[in-house]
Amino acid sequence: MVGLLWHVLCSERASECAVGKVIIMSTSANVPLGDAPREFSREPLSDREVNLQIGYLLADIRESLGAMSNAIQVLENARRSYEERILQLTERTTRTECALPGLRDAVDRHTSDLNGLGKVAHTANTLVRIALAILAAIAGPALIYLYHHVTIIPK
């Protein structure tokens, strides 16, 4: 590839290679003046055309490198952001994993407490029903007895 590029950039009639001229060219972003770039063909190019083609190629390369540099910066920023998010998620996951055994113990303890309270509530409900049944059984005969044996004298 380098040999092919060297062959394209070097002029047979010039005593020096065009690559040497590229090294000393200005680094400004101006496009070289002259004709618009033309497609490479097998016809021999003049030194001016070679220099123009090289100038256009350099401008295209500079533009592409600038765009790639910007894209690389954007990707680096995105990578840093994602690395930070991954680190935060890893820390949160680690904290959650550490807290899970304690939470499981608390859930088991509360489940047994609620089951015990459920049994107490069931026992209390049963005792209230028994007390109401006894009261209902005694209330009827007691009221009848009081009705027949007790007289209320108004004052």
N, C-alpha and C positions, 0 to 999 in steps of 0.2 A: 504494500500500500504506500509506504513512504517512497519507494523507488518510482512508482507511478506518479505520485504527487510531485516529486522532484523533476520528473521528465516533463510534466505539464507546465510547471512553473518556470523552468529554465528555457531560455531562448537560444536557438542554435546560433543566431547571428550576434548575440550580445556576448561581450567578453566576461561579464559577471552574471551570476544567477539572480533571478528576480527575488529569490528568497532572501538574499542579502539586503535588498532594498526594503523588504517587508520589515526587517528587524529595525531599521532606522526610520520607519514611517511614523507620522504623528499619531498620538493615541487619542485624538479627539474623535467624537462620534459623528463627524461630518462624512457624508457620502462623497466619494470622489467625483469631481466634476467631469463632464464629458458625456459621451453617448450612453444610452441605456445598455445594460448588460445583454449580451447575445448568447445564444446557445453555443456550446463548444462543438466544433466541427473538425474535420480532418484537414481543412485548409490551414496553411501556416498563418499565424497571427503576427501582426506587427508588434514591436516593443510597446507602443502606446496601448494597443488593444490588450496585450498581456497584462500591463500594469493596471489598466482599467478593470479587467476581469478580476485580478487579484484584489484590487481595492473593494470591488463589490462583494467578493467572497469574504474579505475581512470584515466589512460592515455587517454582512449577514451573520457571520460567526460571532461578532461582538454582540449583536442584537440577541442572538440565540443564547449566548452565554449569560447575558443580562437577565433574560427571561428565566433561564435555568437557575441562576443564582437566586432570583426572587422566589422561584418555586421551591428551591432547597430551603430557604429561610422559612417559608410558610410551613413546609413539612417538618422542619425542626421544631417550630413553635407548637405544631399539632402534636408531635411526638412527646414533647415535654409536658404538654397539657394532659395527654393520655397517660403518661407515666405517673403524673401526680394523682390522677383519678384512680389508677390501678393501685397505687400505694395506699390511698385513703380506703379503698374497698378492702384491701388486704388487712389493714389495721382494724376496720370494722368487723370483718369476718373473724379475725383472731379474738377480738373482744367478745364477740357473740359466742364463739366456741368455748371460751373460758367461762362464760356466764351460764351456758346451757346446763351443766350438771347441777348447779345451785337451783336453777329454775325448775328442773325436773324434781328435785327433792322437795321444793316448796309446793309444787303441784300435787305430788303424792301425799304430802302432809295435809294440805287443805282438802284433798279428796277424802282422806280418812276422817278428818274433822267433820266434813259435811255429811259423810255417811253416818257418823256417830250422832250428829244433830238430827239427821233424818230418823234415826232409830228413837231418839228422845222424843221427837215430835210425834212419831207414831204412837209411842207409849202414852204420851200426854193426851193425845186424841182418844185413845182407847179408854183411859181412865175417866175422861170427861163424859164419854158415852155411857160408861158404867154408872157414874155418879148421877147422870140425868135419868137413866133407867131406874135406879134405886129411888131417886126423888119422885119420879112419876109413879112408881109402885107404891110408895108410902104416902104421897100427897093425896091421892084419891080417898083412901080409907081415913086418913087423918082429918081431911076436910069434912067428911061425913060424920065422924065422931064429934068434931067440934061443933058442927051444925046442930046435932041432937043434944049435946050436953052443955053447951055454953050458951048463955043468953046474955045479950048485950042490953044493958039498961041505959037508956039515954038520960042525960042529966037535965 
